Amino acid sequence: MLCLLILLGSHDSFSFYIDEASPVGPEQPETVQNFVSVFGTVAKKLMRKWLATQTMNFTGQLGAGIRYFDLRISTKPRDPDNELYFAHGLFSAKVNEGLEEINAFLTDHHKEVVFLDFNHFYGMQKYHHEKLVQMLKDIYGNKMCPAIFAQEVSLKYLWEKDYQVLVFYHSPVALEVPFLWPGQMMPAPWANTTDPEKLIQFLQASITERRKKGSFFISQVVLTPKASTVVKGVASGLRETITERALPAMMQWVRTQKPGESGINIVTADFVELGDFISTVIKLNYVFEEGEANT
């Protein structure tokens, strides 16, 4: 079962294409909006250093082994076309372009399976959700696996049905559409800390909680900067100030993990190409005891 394997994911998967020329996202606090209104382009360039958590596009991530995508969707203020965009502080690519890019990979690799986790929505009305649901139908069609029990989803099952996409949707809309999996079936507890030691304690405690859920489960090996952290390293950015420095400690924790009901399931990180994150996570599946998972 896929909930018993360890799968690779990326945090803010779409952020490789954050657009400095875009408006600030509607979810940003007034202080950020004011900062940008005063300092303009310079402010957005600095913001991008802290908002872009990936450097590879979807095709690059898929080729590297990423199979879980963390997606956050927003409308743009005063947009006459009502387009949907990926967004994290600033706007990224159009949603349909990103989904098409992932679909092109799946069409070329019939046995590959991806998890699309739509977990934040900004400025979206009922009409926008309907538009996104139709977009998913148009792009993925019969590749999407209807929602069932997580424990029933094995690669064998998906291959027999020609399913390649599991869509998780953190909105009540999921209850109305058979191919949308409710958000609670993809919990992703967030440590919200800059301290690697506190992060590791949180991740370990979360695994204990996971046993009670009977769902897929995300371990976010991600540190979150505080305002003071950003001010101190404003010109350096997230990668240099936090991620690279904390990488050894975080990777030490990852290497000790195992798959299975009492282990981890989906592991997400910033800048997934750093160090040996990808190869380490993939190798963890080799510690399965024979017969522990039906894949």
Buried (B, 14 or more C-beta within 10 A) or exposed (E): BBBBBBBBBBBBBBBBBBBBEBBBBBBBEEEBBEBBEEEEEEBBEBBBBBBBBBBBBBEBBBEBBBBBBBBBBBBBEEEEEEBBBBBBBBBBBBBBBBBBBBBEBBEEEEEBBBBBBBBBBBBBEEEBBEBBBEBBEEBBEEBBBEBEEBBEBBBEBBEEEEBBBBBBBBBEBBEEBEBBBBBEBBBBBEBEBBEBEEBBBBBBEBBEEBEEEEBBBBBBBBBBBEEEBBEEBEEBBBBEBBBBEBBEBBBEBBEEBBBBBEBBBBBBBBBBBBBEBBEBBBEBBEEBEEEBBEE
